[in-house]
């Protein structure tokens, strides 16, 4: 991906004026460098949607919120009514053990299964993509190209035989009225 090299108007502060921003700036960086860094950060935020599929997003691992149902906390699973309560320490340690075991078992299971499952899913999606691109789409295009005359014939048959029947039935049904009375 190439960056655009459009010229940017930049105002350089030589430190002649007293401003509150000069205290916040780092003395070893010029204002031009600070502006360039801010532009790069904005470009990086814009590139999140256009990033390569092979480079995973580390900070945002569920950008489309596909797994909203898996955001489970201790209170979503175990809840005690007001009438029945365990001790505070039991509740505290149960909560802590639930969270720790959930996180660590997830890490262990993903460490063992994530690589084989991701390879299997990658091979499956690659196979399905190949079939779709090289087999299914060309076959559908060939069928649509060769069925133009059949489509015209089918439309003519519908216009000649089927549509008049439906129009007749609809005209007959429009005169029917139903009145409900209580006796």
CNS distance restraints for C-alpha pairs under 8 A (distance, minus, plus):
assign (resid  10 and name CA) (resid  32 and name CA) 6.58 0.50 0.50
assign (resid  10 and name CA) (resid  35 and name CA) 7.85 0.50 0.50
assign (resid  11 and name CA) (resid  31 and name CA) 7.83 0.50 0.50
assign (resid  11 and name CA) (resid  32 and name CA) 7.64 0.50 0.50
assign (resid  12 and name CA) (resid  30 and name CA) 7.72 0.50 0.50
assign (resid  12 and name CA) (resid  31 and name CA) 5.85 0.50 0.50
assign (resid  12 and name CA) (resid  32 and name CA) 6.52 0.50 0.50
assign (resid  13 and name CA) (resid  31 and name CA) 6.67 0.50 0.50
assign (resid  15 and name CA) (resid  22 and name CA) 7.64 0.50 0.50
assign (resid  18 and name CA) (resid  22 and name CA) 7.60 0.50 0.50
assign (resid  19 and name CA) (resid  23 and name CA) 7.85 0.50 0.50
assign (resid  20 and name CA) (resid  24 and name CA) 7.38 0.50 0.50
assign (resid  21 and name CA) (resid  25 and name CA) 6.41 0.50 0.50
assign (resid  25 and name CA) (resid  29 and name CA) 7.62 0.50 0.50
assign (resid  29 and name CA) (resid  33 and name CA) 6.18 0.50 0.50
assign (resid  29 and name CA) (resid  34 and name CA) 6.78 0.50 0.50
assign (resid  30 and name CA) (resid  34 and name CA) 6.51 0.50 0.50
assign (resid  31 and name CA) (resid  35 and name CA) 6.14 0.50 0.50
assign (resid  32 and name CA) (resid  36 and name CA) 6.11 0.50 0.50
assign (resid  33 and name CA) (resid  37 and name CA) 6.13 0.50 0.50
assign (resid  34 and name CA) (resid  38 and name CA) 6.26 0.50 0.50
assign (resid  35 and name CA) (resid  39 and name CA) 6.22 0.50 0.50
assign (resid  36 and name CA) (resid  40 and name CA) 6.21 0.50 0.50
assign (resid  37 and name CA) (resid  41 and name CA) 6.21 0.50 0.50
assign (resid  38 and name CA) (resid  42 and name CA) 6.26 0.50 0.50
assign (resid  39 and name CA) (resid  43 and name CA) 6.14 0.50 0.50
assign (resid  40 and name CA) (resid  44 and name CA) 6.08 0.50 0.50
assign (resid  41 and name CA) (resid  45 and name CA) 6.27 0.50 0.50
assign (resid  42 and name CA) (resid  46 and name CA) 6.23 0.50 0.50
assign (resid  43 and name CA) (resid  47 and name CA) 6.02 0.50 0.50
assign (resid  44 and name CA) (resid  48 and name CA) 6.57 0.50 0.50
assign (resid  46 and name CA) (resid  50 and name CA) 7.64 0.50 0.50
assign (resid  47 and name CA) (resid  51 and name CA) 5.65 0.50 0.50
assign (resid  48 and name CA) (resid  57 and name CA) 7.96 0.50 0.50
assign (resid  51 and name CA) (resid  55 and name CA) 7.26 0.50 0.50
assign (resid  56 and name CA) (resid  61 and name CA) 7.86 0.50 0.50
assign (resid  57 and name CA) (resid  61 and name CA) 5.94 0.50 0.50
assign (resid  62 and name CA) (resid  66 and name CA) 6.56 0.50 0.50
assign (resid  62 and name CA) (resid  67 and name CA) 7.23 0.50 0.50
assign (resid  67 and name CA) (resid  71 and name CA) 7.42 0.50 0.50
assign (resid  72 and name CA) (resid  76 and name CA) 6.06 0.50 0.50
assign (resid  72 and name CA) (resid  77 and name CA) 7.43 0.50 0.50
assign (resid  73 and name CA) (resid  77 and name CA) 6.88 0.50 0.50
assign (resid  73 and name CA) (resid  99 and name CA) 7.89 0.50 0.50
assign (resid  74 and name CA) (resid  78 and name CA) 5.97 0.50 0.50
assign (resid  74 and name CA) (resid  95 and name CA) 6.07 0.50 0.50
assign (resid  74 and name CA) (resid  98 and name CA) 6.82 0.50 0.50
assign (resid  74 and name CA) (resid  99 and name CA) 7.17 0.50 0.50
assign (resid  75 and name CA) (resid  79 and name CA) 5.61 0.50 0.50
assign (resid  80 and name CA) (resid  84 and name CA) 6.36 0.50 0.50
assign (resid  80 and name CA) (resid  85 and name CA) 6.04 0.50 0.50
assign (resid  81 and name CA) (resid  85 and name CA) 6.92 0.50 0.50
assign (resid  86 and name CA) (resid  90 and name CA) 6.45 0.50 0.50
assign (resid  86 and name CA) (resid  91 and name CA) 6.58 0.50 0.50
assign (resid  87 and name CA) (resid  91 and name CA) 6.30 0.50 0.50
assign (resid  88 and name CA) (resid  92 and name CA) 6.07 0.50 0.50
assign (resid  89 and name CA) (resid  93 and name CA) 6.02 0.50 0.50
assign (resid  90 and name CA) (resid  94 and name CA) 5.87 0.50 0.50
assign (resid  91 and name CA) (resid  95 and name CA) 6.09 0.50 0.50
assign (resid  92 and name CA) (resid  96 and name CA) 6.23 0.50 0.50
assign (resid  93 and name CA) (resid  97 and name CA) 5.95 0.50 0.50
assign (resid  94 and name CA) (resid  98 and name CA) 5.95 0.50 0.50
assign (resid  95 and name CA) (resid  99 and name CA) 6.26 0.50 0.50
assign (resid  96 and name CA) (resid 100 and name CA) 6.13 0.50 0.50
assign (resid  97 and name CA) (resid 101 and name CA) 5.80 0.50 0.50
assign (resid  98 and name CA) (resid 102 and name CA) 5.94 0.50 0.50
assign (resid  99 and name CA) (resid 103 and name CA) 6.16 0.50 0.50
assign (resid 100 and name CA) (resid 104 and name CA) 6.02 0.50 0.50
assign (resid 101 and name CA) (resid 105 and name CA) 5.69 0.50 0.50
assign (resid 102 and name CA) (resid 106 and name CA) 6.01 0.50 0.50
assign (resid 103 and name CA) (resid 107 and name CA) 6.24 0.50 0.50
assign (resid 104 and name CA) (resid 108 and name CA) 6.10 0.50 0.50
assign (resid 105 and name CA) (resid 109 and name CA) 5.96 0.50 0.50
assign (resid 106 and name CA) (resid 110 and name CA) 5.97 0.50 0.50
assign (resid 107 and name CA) (resid 111 and name CA) 5.95 0.50 0.50
assign (resid 108 and name CA) (resid 112 and name CA) 6.31 0.50 0.50
assign (resid 109 and name CA) (resid 113 and name CA) 5.89 0.50 0.50
assign (resid 109 and name CA) (resid 114 and name CA) 7.64 0.50 0.50
assign (resid 110 and name CA) (resid 114 and name CA) 4.71 0.50 0.50
assign (resid 110 and name CA) (resid 115 and name CA) 7.93 0.50 0.50
assign (resid 111 and name CA) (resid 115 and name CA) 7.41 0.50 0.50
assign (resid 113 and name CA) (resid 117 and name CA) 6.01 0.50 0.50
assign (resid 114 and name CA) (resid 118 and name CA) 5.84 0.50 0.50
assign (resid 115 and name CA) (resid 119 and name CA) 6.12 0.50 0.50
assign (resid 116 and name CA) (resid 120 and name CA) 6.09 0.50 0.50
assign (resid 117 and name CA) (resid 121 and name CA) 5.96 0.50 0.50
assign (resid 118 and name CA) (resid 122 and name CA) 5.88 0.50 0.50
assign (resid 119 and name CA) (resid 123 and name CA) 6.11 0.50 0.50
assign (resid 120 and name CA) (resid 124 and name CA) 6.07 0.50 0.50
assign (resid 121 and name CA) (resid 125 and name CA) 6.00 0.50 0.50
assign (resid 122 and name CA) (resid 126 and name CA) 5.94 0.50 0.50
assign (resid 123 and name CA) (resid 127 and name CA) 6.03 0.50 0.50
assign (resid 124 and name CA) (resid 128 and name CA) 6.16 0.50 0.50
assign (resid 125 and name CA) (resid 129 and name CA) 5.89 0.50 0.50
assign (resid 126 and name CA) (resid 130 and name CA) 6.06 0.50 0.50
assign (resid 127 and name CA) (resid 131 and name CA) 6.19 0.50 0.50
assign (resid 128 and name CA) (resid 132 and name CA) 6.07 0.50 0.50
assign (resid 129 and name CA) (resid 133 and name CA) 6.04 0.50 0.50
assign (resid 130 and name CA) (resid 134 and name CA) 5.78 0.50 0.50
assign (resid 130 and name CA) (resid 135 and name CA) 7.64 0.50 0.50
assign (resid 131 and name CA) (resid 135 and name CA) 5.13 0.50 0.50
assign (resid 131 and name CA) (resid 136 and name CA) 6.27 0.50 0.50
assign (resid 132 and name CA) (resid 136 and name CA) 4.77 0.50 0.50
assign (resid 132 and name CA) (resid 137 and name CA) 5.94 0.50 0.50
assign (resid 133 and name CA) (resid 137 and name CA) 5.75 0.50 0.50
assign (resid 133 and name CA) (resid 138 and name CA) 7.54 0.50 0.50
assign (resid 134 and name CA) (resid 138 and name CA) 6.58 0.50 0.50
assign (resid 135 and name CA) (resid 139 and name CA) 6.19 0.50 0.50
assign (resid 136 and name CA) (resid 140 and name CA) 6.18 0.50 0.50
assign (resid 137 and name CA) (resid 141 and name CA) 6.15 0.50 0.50
assign (resid 138 and name CA) (resid 142 and name CA) 6.13 0.50 0.50
assign (resid 139 and name CA) (resid 143 and name CA) 6.20 0.50 0.50
assign (resid 140 and name CA) (resid 144 and name CA) 6.15 0.50 0.50
assign (resid 141 and name CA) (resid 145 and name CA) 6.04 0.50 0.50
assign (resid 142 and name CA) (resid 146 and name CA) 6.19 0.50 0.50
assign (resid 143 and name CA) (resid 147 and name CA) 6.02 0.50 0.50
assign (resid 144 and name CA) (resid 148 and name CA) 6.69 0.50 0.50
assign (resid 147 and name CA) (resid 151 and name CA) 5.93 0.50 0.50
assign (resid 148 and name CA) (resid 152 and name CA) 6.42 0.50 0.50
assign (resid 149 and name CA) (resid 153 and name CA) 6.26 0.50 0.50
assign (resid 150 and name CA) (resid 154 and name CA) 6.10 0.50 0.50
assign (resid 151 and name CA) (resid 155 and name CA) 6.16 0.50 0.50
assign (resid 152 and name CA) (resid 156 and name CA) 6.18 0.50 0.50
assign (resid 153 and name CA) (resid 157 and name CA) 6.21 0.50 0.50
assign (resid 154 and name CA) (resid 158 and name CA) 6.21 0.50 0.50
assign (resid 155 and name CA) (resid 159 and name CA) 6.11 0.50 0.50
assign (resid 156 and name CA) (resid 160 and name CA) 6.07 0.50 0.50
assign (resid 157 and name CA) (resid 161 and name CA) 5.90 0.50 0.50
assign (resid 157 and name CA) (resid 162 and name CA) 7.33 0.50 0.50
assign (resid 158 and name CA) (resid 162 and name CA) 4.88 0.50 0.50
assign (resid 158 and name CA) (resid 163 and name CA) 6.01 0.50 0.50
assign (resid 159 and name CA) (resid 163 and name CA) 5.41 0.50 0.50
assign (resid 159 and name CA) (resid 164 and name CA) 7.39 0.50 0.50
assign (resid 160 and name CA) (resid 164 and name CA) 7.03 0.50 0.50
assign (resid 161 and name CA) (resid 165 and name CA) 6.85 0.50 0.50
assign (resid 162 and name CA) (resid 166 and name CA) 6.47 0.50 0.50
assign (resid 163 and name CA) (resid 167 and name CA) 6.15 0.50 0.50
assign (resid 164 and name CA) (resid 168 and name CA) 6.14 0.50 0.50
assign (resid 165 and name CA) (resid 169 and name CA) 6.22 0.50 0.50
assign (resid 166 and name CA) (resid 170 and name CA) 6.03 0.50 0.50
assign (resid 167 and name CA) (resid 171 and name CA) 6.20 0.50 0.50
assign (resid 168 and name CA) (resid 172 and name CA) 6.25 0.50 0.50
assign (resid 169 and name CA) (resid 173 and name CA) 6.17 0.50 0.50
assign (resid 170 and name CA) (resid 174 and name CA) 6.18 0.50 0.50
assign (resid 171 and name CA) (resid 175 and name CA) 7.07 0.50 0.50
assign (resid 172 and name CA) (resid 176 and name CA) 7.27 0.50 0.50
